[in-house]
Amino acid sequence: MPSSSFRDLHVWQDAMKLTTEVYRRTANFPRHELYGLTNQMRRAAVSVPSNIAEGKGHRSDREFTNFLLHARGFLPELETQLLIATDLQYLKQDEGRQMFAAAEAVCRQLNGLIKAFDEKAA
């Protein structure tokens, strides 16, 4: 895999869009959720592109793969929080579905990248 900046990775770009959307949508959540669901969703979302970027900064494919695995691990957490926010009607159904689909898409991209590194190492 050619050396490039983390900013060149499509998965990082899509994770950033998802994170930005989470921040925008949670801005309208009730104030009593500021230190609850709002904070949890934002932390999970921001951890995805952050781990991708941090992993890209490491020297080995193995280290990068470990950070990709960490990034992927935050997506089910975020998906669960999106479902909770939708059930509580903090998000409209279509907003929740769109964000959930975006999280699934980022997960698929991460899976593909992880698989590519696994195959390269084999």
Secondary structure, DSSP 8 states (H G I E B T S, - for coil): -----GGG-HHHHHHHHHHHHHHHHHTTS-GGGTTTHHHHHHHHHHHHHHHHHHHHTSSSHHHHHHHHHHHHHHHHHHHHHHHHHHHTTSS-HHHHHHHHHHHHHHHHHHHHHHHHHHHHH-
